[in-house]
Amino acid sequence: MTSDTTEAATSTWLADETAARSVVDNIGKAWAANDPNAFADAYTAEGTMILSGDRFMQGRETIRTIVAHQFVSAHKGTTLLQNVVDVRPLGRDAAVVITEGGVLAPGETTPAPERAIRATWVLEKQAGNWLIAAYQNTRNADGQLPGA
């Protein structure tokens, strides 16, 4: 690989990393606005969302329906804290993002222990746009594995 090729690959990844981080930021903005359309449109058509408490959703439209309900009930008035702790490419059109944070009740700056999470985001570039192919989170309060 030549120096020019390496520089071009690095430059491309830096642009993709910025775009990947924007996906996370845009989810937070959609949540704060209680906008289920912006939230769901960040997912691929067949994207999955796995949440603590054994909740599994598959497909953008299913995610849209469930999030719309949550934004007018349990999560109304809440925001998300999502600190990116790692972003890595998985080839040219995929990336993994790890975040820490959680759901913030009005007035909070850090999530209560029962709402603190770590999450894994698998992103896929489709037609030049980064979308969530799979998202999974776990509550920090779930504790350590037995024997750990």
Backbone bond lengths (Angstrom), bond angles and torsions (degrees), N, CA, C in turn:
res aa  C-N    CA-C-N  psi(-1)  N-CA   C-N-CA  omega(-1)  CA-C   N-CA-C  phi
1 M - - - 1.441 - - 1.522 108.15 -
2 T 1.296 116.33 132.34 1.463 120.17 -179.60 1.522 109.88 -82.82
3 S 1.318 114.55 165.56 1.458 120.40 177.97 1.529 110.78 -60.42
4 D 1.343 117.23 -39.91 1.467 120.90 179.15 1.528 110.85 -63.60
5 T 1.327 116.31 -41.08 1.457 120.91 179.46 1.521 110.23 -65.00
6 T 1.326 116.87 -43.60 1.462 121.55 178.72 1.523 110.68 -62.47
7 E 1.324 116.78 -44.49 1.467 120.61 178.90 1.522 111.06 -63.16
8 A 1.329 117.70 -40.17 1.459 121.00 179.65 1.530 110.18 -65.74
9 A 1.334 116.92 -42.55 1.463 120.44 179.00 1.521 110.92 -64.12
10 T 1.328 116.58 -41.64 1.464 120.81 178.07 1.519 110.60 -63.62
11 S 1.315 116.82 -44.00 1.456 121.33 179.46 1.524 110.95 -62.70
12 T 1.330 116.93 -42.45 1.465 121.26 178.53 1.518 110.04 -62.85
13 W 1.345 117.30 -45.66 1.464 119.52 -179.38 1.531 110.70 -64.16
14 L 1.325 118.67 -39.52 1.460 119.94 179.16 1.529 111.02 -60.48
15 A 1.320 116.87 -40.31 1.469 120.54 176.68 1.530 110.20 -66.01
16 D 1.336 116.71 -41.70 1.458 120.37 178.91 1.528 111.39 -67.36
17 E 1.338 116.55 -38.14 1.468 119.43 178.06 1.526 109.92 -62.41
18 T 1.303 117.40 -43.11 1.464 121.44 177.53 1.523 110.31 -60.11
19 A 1.323 116.76 -42.86 1.463 121.38 179.19 1.527 110.75 -66.22
20 A 1.340 117.25 -39.74 1.461 121.22 178.50 1.528 110.29 -62.98
21 R 1.326 116.93 -43.86 1.466 120.71 177.45 1.532 110.64 -62.81
22 S 1.318 116.84 -33.32 1.464 120.73 178.75 1.521 111.59 -65.42
23 V 1.324 117.42 -33.51 1.466 120.36 176.97 1.528 109.13 -59.15
24 V 1.324 116.56 -47.09 1.467 121.13 178.55 1.528 110.10 -61.35
25 D 1.314 116.83 -47.13 1.471 121.08 179.50 1.530 111.07 -59.87
26 N 1.327 116.74 -41.66 1.463 120.16 -177.73 1.524 112.28 -68.61
27 I 1.319 117.50 -32.33 1.471 120.25 174.07 1.526 109.05 -62.89
28 G 1.332 116.42 -43.67 1.459 120.01 177.55 1.522 112.65 -60.84
29 K 1.327 116.29 -40.47 1.471 120.59 178.25 1.526 111.13 -66.68
30 A 1.327 116.51 -41.51 1.469 120.21 178.59 1.529 110.18 -63.00
31 W 1.329 116.28 -41.30 1.465 120.81 178.57 1.535 109.75 -62.40
32 A 1.327 117.21 -49.62 1.468 121.47 -178.31 1.531 111.37 -59.53
33 A 1.326 116.87 -32.77 1.468 121.84 179.40 1.531 111.94 -87.76
34 N 1.342 117.15 -0.51 1.468 122.06 -174.37 1.526 110.61 50.60
35 D 1.332 115.59 46.75 1.458 122.60 -176.01 1.532 110.26 -107.46
36 P 1.335 117.33 94.11 1.468 119.38 -177.76 1.522 113.21 -65.19
37 N 1.333 117.26 -26.53 1.462 119.25 -179.88 1.516 111.45 -70.41
38 A 1.321 117.20 -48.18 1.466 119.86 177.74 1.526 110.38 -62.72
39 F 1.325 117.01 -37.90 1.462 121.08 178.96 1.536 109.73 -62.59
40 A 1.309 117.35 -55.24 1.469 121.17 -176.09 1.522 112.37 -67.12
41 D 1.325 117.39 -33.91 1.461 120.11 -178.70 1.526 112.63 -68.47
42 A 1.329 117.76 -10.52 1.465 121.48 175.16 1.528 111.87 -79.22
43 Y 1.333 117.35 -7.98 1.466 122.87 -179.45 1.529 111.17 -99.03
44 T 1.326 115.96 153.32 1.454 119.81 170.32 1.531 107.83 -66.80
45 A 1.310 117.16 163.22 1.467 121.04 -178.88 1.524 111.81 -56.45
46 E 1.324 117.07 -34.30 1.464 120.81 -178.94 1.529 112.41 -109.04
47 G 1.326 116.92 19.64 1.461 122.15 -177.70 1.514 112.96 -58.06
48 T 1.333 115.35 155.83 1.457 121.14 179.06 1.517 110.49 -121.03
49 M 1.329 114.49 150.52 1.456 121.50 175.71 1.526 106.75 -135.64
50 I 1.336 115.66 119.77 1.460 122.40 178.31 1.525 106.43 -116.80
51 L 1.340 115.43 122.05 1.449 121.08 -176.77 1.524 110.47 -116.66
52 S 1.326 115.72 157.38 1.455 120.81 174.95 1.523 109.32 -50.71
53 G 1.308 116.10 150.61 1.457 119.61 -179.38 1.514 112.82 86.55
54 D 1.335 117.09 20.05 1.463 122.48 176.03 1.524 112.75 60.17
55 R 1.332 116.18 43.64 1.465 121.04 177.45 1.522 108.67 -105.71
56 F 1.337 115.88 122.67 1.464 122.65 -177.20 1.513 109.44 -125.72
57 M 1.335 115.72 127.36 1.450 121.70 177.10 1.518 108.80 -126.99
58 Q 1.318 116.69 138.28 1.457 120.40 178.51 1.513 109.63 -131.27
59 G 1.330 114.88 128.27 1.452 121.56 177.70 1.511 111.97 101.79
60 R 1.299 115.11 136.24 1.472 122.20 -178.74 1.525 111.98 -54.04
61 E 1.328 117.69 -43.04 1.465 119.99 -176.09 1.518 111.96 -70.03
62 T 1.323 117.79 -35.26 1.468 120.67 174.60 1.519 110.12 -65.14
63 I 1.326 116.13 -44.31 1.463 120.74 178.10 1.527 109.81 -60.36
64 R 1.314 116.91 -43.92 1.472 121.14 179.74 1.538 110.41 -58.42
65 T 1.316 117.37 -47.24 1.464 121.92 -177.82 1.525 111.73 -62.53
66 I 1.315 116.31 -46.06 1.472 120.14 -177.90 1.520 110.99 -68.41
67 V 1.329 117.22 -43.10 1.465 120.39 -179.53 1.531 110.12 -66.29
68 A 1.323 117.68 -38.42 1.469 120.26 177.74 1.526 109.95 -57.49
69 H 1.316 117.10 -43.13 1.467 121.13 178.17 1.529 111.01 -64.84
70 Q 1.326 117.07 -43.78 1.466 120.97 -178.94 1.527 112.19 -63.98
71 F 1.329 116.68 -35.73 1.461 119.96 -177.82 1.531 112.90 -70.62
72 V 1.325 117.90 -18.23 1.465 119.93 176.40 1.521 111.72 -105.83
73 S 1.339 116.41 4.52 1.462 119.27 -179.80 1.536 109.71 -132.74
74 A 1.301 117.47 -106.00 1.474 122.90 -171.16 1.522 114.68 -58.10
75 H 1.328 118.73 -33.52 1.463 120.65 -175.90 1.529 114.23 -106.82
76 K 1.321 116.28 9.68 1.470 119.30 178.49 1.529 109.11 -60.91
77 G 1.341 116.06 129.17 1.453 121.39 177.63 1.523 115.19 82.65
78 T 1.327 117.68 -0.18 1.465 120.48 178.69 1.522 109.95 -93.46
79 T 1.324 115.36 165.02 1.459 121.38 173.95 1.516 107.77 -131.50
80 L 1.339 115.50 173.28 1.459 120.98 179.14 1.519 110.41 -113.51
81 L 1.323 115.27 140.41 1.454 122.29 167.96 1.524 105.25 -108.45
82 Q 1.333 116.81 120.76 1.463 121.33 -177.45 1.515 108.81 -136.43
83 N 1.293 116.52 91.66 1.459 121.02 178.10 1.524 109.05 -87.21
84 V 1.312 116.11 119.82 1.462 120.80 178.43 1.527 108.18 -73.97
85 V 1.335 116.00 124.39 1.465 120.22 178.58 1.525 112.19 -108.96
86 D 1.335 116.80 -16.60 1.463 119.44 178.72 1.521 109.28 -160.78
87 V 1.324 115.66 140.75 1.469 123.00 173.19 1.517 106.02 -138.07
88 R 1.350 116.53 125.36 1.466 120.42 -179.90 1.517 110.25 -137.65
89 P 1.334 115.77 141.74 1.467 118.36 175.24 1.523 110.27 -74.55
90 L 1.313 115.22 148.14 1.465 123.00 171.89 1.521 106.41 -123.49
91 G 1.304 116.06 68.64 1.453 120.35 -172.49 1.520 109.28 88.80
92 R 1.343 115.63 -164.73 1.469 119.88 -174.83 1.520 113.99 -81.84
93 D 1.326 117.21 -26.37 1.466 119.28 -173.10 1.524 113.42 -123.13
94 A 1.325 116.33 24.86 1.470 119.71 178.12 1.525 108.82 -148.98
95 A 1.311 114.26 153.34 1.461 120.41 178.91 1.520 108.76 -152.04
96 V 1.323 115.63 155.99 1.461 121.06 172.87 1.520 107.81 -117.53
97 V 1.321 115.51 137.61 1.457 122.75 179.19 1.530 106.79 -125.10
98 I 1.328 116.37 135.18 1.458 122.04 174.86 1.530 107.30 -113.62
99 T 1.333 116.05 131.51 1.459 120.64 178.34 1.524 110.09 -127.43
100 E 1.322 114.05 158.23 1.466 122.71 171.66 1.519 106.92 -128.96
101 G 1.302 116.08 144.54 1.455 119.69 178.86 1.508 110.41 160.95
102 G 1.321 115.18 -130.58 1.455 120.13 178.78 1.505 111.99 152.86
103 V 1.320 114.40 -174.79 1.456 121.85 179.63 1.521 108.22 -84.13
104 L 1.339 115.07 130.14 1.458 121.51 179.16 1.526 110.17 -104.51
105 A 1.316 115.84 125.28 1.460 120.15 172.22 1.534 107.54 -73.08
106 P 1.336 117.80 159.41 1.462 119.67 178.87 1.534 111.40 -50.94
107 G 1.333 115.84 130.94 1.454 122.25 178.52 1.521 115.25 88.70
108 E 1.320 118.39 -11.56 1.466 120.86 -179.85 1.526 111.00 -82.46
109 T 1.315 115.99 149.49 1.466 121.70 172.72 1.529 110.88 -114.40
110 T 1.317 116.52 -15.54 1.465 122.32 172.40 1.519 107.25 -134.50
111 P 1.317 117.28 145.68 1.459 118.61 -178.09 1.530 111.80 -72.45
112 A 1.319 115.60 146.65 1.459 120.57 171.75 1.528 107.82 -60.56
113 P 1.335 118.03 151.57 1.472 120.40 -176.20 1.531 114.06 -51.12
114 E 1.320 117.99 -37.23 1.468 119.74 -178.60 1.531 112.73 -73.29
115 R 1.351 117.51 -9.89 1.459 121.27 178.23 1.522 113.08 -116.01
116 A 1.334 117.40 5.41 1.469 121.12 178.12 1.523 109.01 -81.12
117 I 1.337 116.24 133.23 1.475 120.32 -176.36 1.524 111.73 -136.44
118 R 1.315 113.83 162.58 1.462 123.31 162.78 1.528 105.11 -119.43
119 A 1.330 115.21 145.40 1.466 118.38 -176.39 1.517 110.90 -138.34
120 T 1.321 114.39 150.18 1.458 123.25 173.29 1.520 107.83 -116.32
121 W 1.315 115.06 128.45 1.459 123.37 178.93 1.522 107.82 -116.35
122 V 1.302 117.79 126.51 1.459 121.78 172.14 1.520 106.07 -107.00
123 L 1.325 115.10 117.69 1.458 121.11 -176.74 1.520 110.47 -107.79
124 E 1.319 114.84 147.13 1.463 121.61 179.29 1.525 108.42 -130.18
125 K 1.318 115.54 135.76 1.469 119.55 176.39 1.524 107.90 -88.96
126 Q 1.328 115.65 120.94 1.459 122.57 177.89 1.522 107.97 -124.95
127 A 1.311 115.97 122.76 1.474 121.75 179.72 1.529 111.08 50.88
128 G 1.337 115.64 39.82 1.455 121.03 176.66 1.518 115.53 83.62
129 N 1.337 117.60 -2.83 1.470 121.57 -179.45 1.520 110.66 -111.69
130 W 1.322 116.62 136.08 1.462 121.82 176.65 1.523 109.19 -84.18
131 L 1.333 115.87 128.03 1.462 122.97 -179.46 1.527 109.26 -130.65
132 I 1.312 116.48 159.64 1.461 121.80 178.09 1.524 108.39 -84.23
133 A 1.319 116.11 117.72 1.467 121.20 175.57 1.523 110.03 -89.42
134 A 1.340 116.44 -34.17 1.463 120.98 179.10 1.523 108.85 -154.30
135 Y 1.325 114.92 139.03 1.456 122.06 177.53 1.510 107.41 -134.22
136 Q 1.324 116.95 136.29 1.457 121.20 177.81 1.515 108.10 -144.02
137 N 1.336 116.26 136.27 1.462 118.60 174.79 1.515 110.98 -131.30
138 T 1.312 114.25 162.88 1.449 120.81 175.53 1.516 108.37 -141.71
139 R 1.296 115.57 143.59 1.460 119.97 178.67 1.520 109.54 -74.42
140 N 1.320 115.99 138.19 1.454 120.47 174.94 1.525 110.51 -64.44
141 A 1.335 116.89 -29.95 1.466 121.83 -178.01 1.527 112.49 -68.22
142 D 1.348 117.46 -11.85 1.462 119.65 179.54 1.526 111.17 -65.21
143 G 1.338 116.20 -16.91 1.458 120.82 173.19 1.512 115.31 78.73
144 Q 1.313 113.38 -174.14 1.460 120.85 -177.28 1.526 111.08 -81.92
145 L 1.318 114.34 158.01 1.454 120.52 174.20 1.533 109.07 -68.16
146 P 1.320 117.33 148.87 1.466 118.77 176.23 1.520 110.45 -55.81
147 G 1.303 116.58 135.00 1.452 121.39 178.72 1.522 114.13 84.47
148 A 1.339 117.36 -3.65 1.481 120.22 -178.81 1.509 110.85 -78.88
